[in-house]
Each structure stands twice: as C-alpha cells, then as structure tokens.
Amino acid sequence: MQQPNHWWTESIKLARLTGPILIAQLTQMLMSVVDTLMAGRVSATDLAAVSVGGSIWVPSTLIIMGLALALAPIISHFDGAGKHHKVGNMVQQGIYTAMIGGVLCFAVIQAAPVILNAMSVEDEFRRVTLDYLFYVSFGIPALVLYMVLRNFCEGLSHTVPSLIIGVLGLIVNIPVNYIFIYGEFGMPALGGAGCGLATAIVLWVMALGMLVYVSVVQRFKKLAIFKTFHAPNWDDIWYIVRIGFPIATSMFFEVSLFAAAALVIAPLGATVVASHQIALNISSLVYMVPLSLSMAVTLRVGFALGAGNPANAMLSHKLATFYGMTFAAINGVIMYLAGAWLAGLYTDDQAVIQLAATLMGLAAIFTLSDTFQAIAMGTLRGYKDTKVVMFITFVSYWPFGLSLGVILSLTDWIVPAMGAAGMWIGFIIGLSCAAVLLSWRLLVVSRRYNVAHAANFSESATIQD
C-alpha cells in the first residue's frame, strides 16, 4: 500500500510537469486568437482566409506532432532506466522521422488549390488563403525541429523550456503579425496572408530558441545530443513511427470529430452555429488542464516503467485522474450554473446566449468524459501502447460520437431532432465510450506489464542466488 507522503511527493512531481505544459498550451491558443483578431481588422475576406487556411494547415501538422510526441515516452523510459547514452541517437532519429511527417504536411498544403476549387470560393478569398499557406509552409522545418526538441526536453521530465519558448513565441507573434499584416516598417501589407508569414517566423524563433536552450543549459548540454552524428537507422525510425503514427491518427480523429460536427449543424442557422462555437470555445479552454495533465502523466509513467517501478506508474495515473476529474467537476458546475453569463462575454444576442447556456449544461458532462479519456490515453502513451488506442478513438469518435450526434441532431429516428444539443449528446456518448474502452485497455496493458515485470524480477533473483 502506498504511503500518503508518497502520494504527496508524486502529486508535486505531476504539478511541476503540468504547470509549464499548461502555460505552453495556452500560449499556442493565444497565438491563434491574435491571428484571428488582427486579420479580422483587415476584412472579413482576410479573416475567413486565415480560418480556412488554418483548417488546412493545422490538421496537416498533426503527423509531425504525433511522430514527435512518440519521443517523450521513449526518452522518459531511457531516463528512468538511466540509459542516457541512447538519448542523442533517438533525438536524431526523431528528427529524421518527423521530417517524413514534414514532407507529408507540405504535400497536403500543395493540394490546397484542389480543396479550394471544390469549395467554389471567390477569387480574392482563394488568393489570400493560398498566399497564407505558401508563407506558413516555410515554417515546416522549424516545426519539425521545435517539436522534436520539445519532446526531448519533456521526455527528461523538464517542461520549463516549453513554457519559456511558448511565451517567447507569443511575444514575437504580436509585433510580427502587425508588421506583415498591415505593412509597417517598409514591409508589404499582406493582410491575412501576413499571418502565415508571421507564423513561419515565430516557428523559426521558437525552434532556434529551443536549440539554444538545449545547447547551453547544463542538464541538456551534458547529453551532447548533436556531438556525434547518427545516420538514419530504419529500425529506430520504424520504432518511432509505430508509436507516433497512431498518436497522430488519434489526434486527427478527435480534431476531425469537432470539425465535422460544425459542418453538420451549419445548415441549422447562424444562431445555432454561434451558440455551438461559444460552448466549444469555452470547453476547449477548460480542456487545456486535463490535456496538460495527460501529457505530464505520460512522462511520469514512462519514467516509472523505465525505472522498473510499474506500481508508481499506476499511482501517477490514479493521481492525475483524481486531480483532473476534480477540476472537471468544479468547472462543470460553473458552466452549468453560469453558462448564460459566460456566453454573454461573447455576444449580446439573447437567443445565442440562451442556446449556448443549454449547450454548456451538456458541456459540463462532456468535460468529465473528455478528462477521463484524455488521462487514460496519456497513461497508455507512457506504456508506449498507441496502436489499439488509435482503433478505440476511431470507433468512439466516429461510429459512436459523430454518427449518433448526426442522428440525434438532424433526424427523428430515435427522438425528435434535437439540433445542436443532439450533437453535444453525441460528443458525450463518444467520449464516454472512449473513456470506458481506454480504461479497459489500460487495465489489460498494466496487468500484462506487471506479470512480465514480476517474471523478470523472479528470474533476476534466481540468477543472483
């Protein structure tokens, strides 16, 4: 039985990891807000172009992010096992692997004209969107380097660099956006396309900032990850892909669930869409806490397993779940009781406020399911178990979540059409399904790991005797 002081020690370690990750995630969200606000001041066309361009750019980067995220549990296992001599090679293999994702990301951007032609958009809208994507594509190599180095740092349970570089990126983002959107200091006024150029510049600042950080801070400098050149090793690259590709795919399933939901309810009118967007925006902001906890528990679980301590791995999971669900419950109560007030921060339209308040009542339940499944998913990543998770998220988000959401919101097959509320009930069902199945998978994986660990321990003891 774990002692209370051990619970407290592990809680402190989780908090120290989660706090910087949370701030880093919030800075990324704020960068998107800055882009939206500054492009919107130019024209509605520029704002729409940035929105659509982002809808192509952001999903295309998920393959880079997913492949890079595989490094965190791999390196945390090395850290727990004291195998720091293997870290440099794996970081370089991670760069090679993420570069493959970068090529795929670039290919998606090159397909943007076809996507826009299918949408039959106006010429000016099309031009600004393609210019935005042209400029932002110069940031792909920087994104590869930044994501790999960030996960290298986080894999060593050091999340402060994510915080520092995230804040740096936000600080740079505002003036650079101003210069290239509005044409200041002799630069051309690019409008919404300037957001793409600003994003590329910010990504390079963040990548180079992270490179300098890991080169001068002693705890990273002593690992000398670039001192020895390591040629591409296809076994290592395939190992990273086996872990990272399912992560990227799971992320895509989640992102596409919400994107598809917005398209489904679009014909229901501006009031419904606006209400849905407000509730989703607030829920996304609240989700930053469980998401950060999920990323932190991946690191703690990976470290514990690398150190040969599976009991501590599950302790980390239980504590992260407890703190995450407590936070979600408190915020759920706030969203339920103060939904109308929160919606009023976005609009004065009473019809929108009333519907948004109803949706936030459902979001209170949605937040609980989302938190539970996010932390279970983070724990499984710590076990480097991602393939089955990919299938679970697909089944939960699409056949259950989206399909039931469409049926409940637009048809009378089960109950009279519920509009946007039906889609949110679909979210709840899908995420609850994911929470149950991921918990089941975690139980299977952890028991299997415990049996293997006990067998290895017994064999080791026999040899020593």
MOCOR-V189065 format. One record per residue. PSI is psi in degrees with one decimal (999 if undefined). D_LAST is the distance of its C-alpha to the last C-alpha in Angstrom with 1 decimal. Layout:
PSI/D_LAST  PSI/D_LAST
//
This chain:
132.6/27.5  138.5/28.6  149.4/30.5  -36.9/34.1  -28.1/33.6  -38.9/31.0  -43.4/33.7  -42.6/36.2  -43.9/34.1  -35.5/33.5  -41.8/37.2  -42.5/38.2  -40.7/36.2  -43.3/37.8  -40.6/41.2  -30.2/40.8  -40.7/40.1  -41.7/42.7  -55.7/45.6  -38.1/46.1  -41.7/45.5  -46.8/48.2  -40.6/50.7  -41.5/50.1  -40.1/50.7  -37.0/53.9  -37.4/55.2  -40.9/54.9  -41.0/56.9  -32.5/59.4  -42.6/60.0  -39.2/61.0  -43.1/63.3  -45.1/64.9  -45.4/65.5  -47.1/67.2  -43.6/69.4  -36.3/70.6  -35.4/71.3  -25.4/73.1  -14.8/75.6  -57.7/76.7  164.6/77.6  -33.4/76.4  -44.4/76.0  -40.0/73.7  -44.7/71.6  -37.6/71.3  -41.5/70.4  -39.9/67.6  -48.5/66.3  -40.9/66.5  -41.9/65.2  -33.6/62.2  -22.2/61.7  -43.1/61.3  -51.3/59.4  -50.2/56.8  -32.7/55.5  -24.0/55.4  -9.1/53.0  -31.8/50.5  -38.1/48.9  -48.3/48.4  -42.5/47.0  -44.4/44.7  -38.5/43.2  -36.2/42.8  -24.4/41.2  -25.6/38.3  -33.8/37.3  -53.4/36.6  -33.2/33.5  -48.5/32.3  -34.9/32.6  -34.1/31.2  -45.0/28.0  -42.3/27.9  -45.6/28.7  -34.2/26.0  -3.6/23.3  22.0/24.9  56.6/26.1  -19.8/29.6  -16.8/30.2  -10.4/30.7  -45.1/33.4  -46.7/36.3  -43.7/36.1  -34.1/35.8  -45.0/38.8  -38.7/40.9  -33.5/39.9  -37.3/40.9  -45.8/44.3  -42.5/44.9  -46.0/43.9  -27.1/46.1  -34.1/48.9  -43.3/49.0  -36.6/49.5  -39.5/52.3  -42.7/54.1  -39.2/54.0  -44.6/55.3  -38.1/58.1  -39.2/59.0  -43.1/59.4  -37.8/61.7  -22.6/63.8  -0.4/64.3  -40.1/65.9  -37.6/69.5  -42.0/68.9  -44.6/67.5  -34.8/70.4  -37.1/73.0  -25.9/71.7  -10.5/72.3  52.0/75.9  164.2/75.8  156.4/78.7  -44.9/79.0  -41.6/78.4  -43.6/75.4  -43.0/74.0  -47.3/74.7  -40.0/73.0  -46.0/69.9  -36.5/69.5  -41.5/70.1  -47.6/67.5  -34.8/64.9  -47.7/66.1  -42.7/65.4  -25.2/62.2  -21.8/60.7  -14.1/60.7  -3.3/57.9  -49.1/55.4  -36.9/53.7  -39.4/53.4  -40.7/51.9  -51.7/49.3  -44.3/48.4  -47.2/48.5  -38.1/46.4  -46.8/43.6  -34.8/43.6  -44.0/43.8  -24.9/40.7  -48.4/38.9  -46.2/39.7  -31.4/38.9  -25.1/35.6  16.1/34.6  34.1/35.7  99.4/38.9  -2.8/41.9  -39.9/44.6  -37.4/45.8  -40.7/46.7  -51.7/48.8  -48.9/50.5  -33.1/51.3  -45.0/52.4  -41.6/54.9  -45.2/56.0  -42.3/56.8  -41.6/58.8  -41.2/60.8  -34.9/61.6  -39.8/62.4  -55.4/65.4  -36.0/67.5  -40.8/66.6  -47.5/67.6  -43.2/70.8  -46.8/71.7  -23.5/71.3  -45.7/72.4  -5.1/75.6  51.3/76.2  161.2/76.1  38.8/76.2  -0.8/77.9  152.2/75.3  145.6/76.6  105.2/76.5  -7.5/74.1  -139.1/74.1  -31.2/71.2  -27.0/70.1  -26.8/69.5  -37.7/66.6  -43.7/64.9  -42.0/65.5  -41.2/64.4  -42.8/61.1  -43.4/60.4  -44.4/61.1  -40.8/58.9  -40.0/56.0  -38.7/56.4  -43.7/56.6  -41.7/53.4  -47.1/51.6  -35.7/52.7  -42.4/52.0  -37.5/48.4  -42.8/48.1  -42.3/49.5  -50.1/47.2  -14.8/43.9  -23.4/45.4  -26.4/46.2  130.1/43.8  -42.0/41.0  -26.2/38.1  -37.0/39.2  -38.9/40.8  -19.0/37.6  -21.8/36.1  57.5/39.2  -20.0/39.2  7.8/42.3  -41.2/41.7  130.1/40.4  131.2/42.3  118.3/40.3  158.9/42.3  130.1/42.2  112.7/39.0  -25.3/39.9  -44.5/36.4  -41.8/35.9  -43.5/39.4  -35.2/38.9  -44.8/35.7  -41.9/37.8  -41.7/40.6  -32.7/38.4  -42.8/37.5  -35.8/40.8  -43.4/43.4  -32.5/42.6  -47.1/42.8  -41.4/46.2  -41.1/47.4  -41.3/46.4  -40.7/48.3  -42.6/51.2  -40.3/51.3  -46.3/51.5  -44.1/54.1  -27.9/56.2  -48.9/56.1  -33.8/58.0  -43.4/60.2  -37.1/61.2  -39.9/61.9  -38.3/64.4  -37.2/66.2  -42.9/66.3  -4.9/68.1  -40.7/70.3  -9.4/73.2  -5.3/73.3  162.6/75.0  -36.7/74.6  -43.8/74.1  -45.1/71.2  -43.8/69.6  -42.1/70.0  -44.2/68.6  -43.4/65.6  -38.3/65.0  -48.1/65.2  -39.4/62.7  -38.4/60.4  -44.6/60.8  -42.1/59.9  -38.8/56.9  -37.6/55.7  -44.4/55.9  -34.4/53.9  -18.6/51.3  -32.0/50.4  -54.9/48.3  -32.2/46.0  -43.4/45.9  -40.0/44.7  -39.6/42.1  -43.2/41.0  -36.8/40.6  -40.7/38.7  -28.4/36.3  -43.6/35.5  -43.4/34.3  -39.7/32.3  -45.5/30.6  -42.6/29.9  -44.7/28.4  -41.9/26.2  -39.1/24.9  -33.4/24.4  1.6/22.4  34.7/20.2  71.9/22.0  -26.7/23.9  -39.2/24.9  -29.1/26.9  -46.1/28.5  -29.6/30.0  -43.1/31.0  -43.5/33.0  -46.2/34.6  -42.2/35.6  -43.0/37.1  -40.2/38.9  -43.4/40.3  -49.6/41.4  -38.9/43.2  -44.5/44.7  -33.7/46.0  -45.6/47.4  -44.9/49.2  -38.8/50.5  -43.6/51.8  -46.2/53.7  -31.9/55.2  -42.0/56.0  -43.0/58.0  -45.9/59.8  -36.7/60.6  -44.3/61.9  -31.7/64.1  24.9/65.2  -44.5/65.4  -40.9/69.1  -42.9/68.9  -42.4/66.2  -31.9/68.2  -17.3/71.2  -19.1/69.5  -31.3/69.9  160.8/73.3  -4.6/76.5  114.4/77.0  -33.9/76.8  -41.7/76.1  -43.6/73.1  -44.8/71.9  -45.5/72.2  -40.1/70.3  -38.0/67.6  -38.8/67.1  -44.8/66.7  -34.1/64.1  -23.8/62.2  -39.9/62.0  -34.4/60.1  -27.6/58.1  -37.7/56.8  -43.3/55.0  -40.1/54.2  -37.8/52.4  -47.9/50.0  -42.7/49.0  -42.1/48.9  -46.0/46.6  -45.0/44.1  -32.6/43.9  -42.5/43.8  -36.9/40.7  -40.4/38.9  -42.2/39.8  -39.2/38.5  -42.9/35.2  -34.0/34.9  -35.6/35.7  -31.7/32.8  -1.3/30.6  31.7/32.7  101.0/34.1  -21.1/37.8  -49.9/39.1  -35.6/39.3  -40.0/40.6  -45.4/43.5  -37.1/44.5  -45.1/44.3  -37.3/46.5  -51.5/49.0  -41.6/49.4  -44.7/49.6  -37.4/51.9  -70.2/54.3  -35.3/54.7  -64.3/54.2  -60.6/55.2  -45.8/58.0  -47.2/59.4  -34.9/59.7  -43.3/61.0  -45.3/63.7  -46.0/64.6  -33.2/64.9  -32.7/66.7  -13.7/69.2  169.4/69.7  19.5/70.8  -39.9/68.4  -52.1/66.4  165.4/68.4  142.9/71.4  128.4/70.5  -3.0/68.8  -144.8/69.1  -32.5/66.6  -35.6/65.1  -37.5/64.1  -38.1/62.2  -32.7/60.3  -36.3/59.4  -41.9/58.1  -47.1/55.9  -45.1/54.6  -47.0/53.8  -46.4/52.2  -33.0/50.0  -39.3/49.1  -44.4/48.1  -41.8/45.9  -43.6/44.3  -48.7/43.4  -38.1/42.1  -35.4/40.1  -40.7/38.5  -44.7/37.7  -40.3/36.2  -39.5/34.1  -44.4/32.8  -48.2/31.8  -44.0/30.2  -39.6/28.3  -41.5/26.9  -40.8/25.9  -40.8/24.2  -40.4/22.3  -45.4/21.1  -40.1/20.0  -42.4/18.3  -38.8/16.4  -42.4/15.4  -39.6/14.3  -42.9/12.3  -41.9/10.6  -41.7/9.9  -42.5/8.7  -37.3/6.2  -41.6/5.1  -42.2/5.4  -37.5/3.8  999/0.0
//
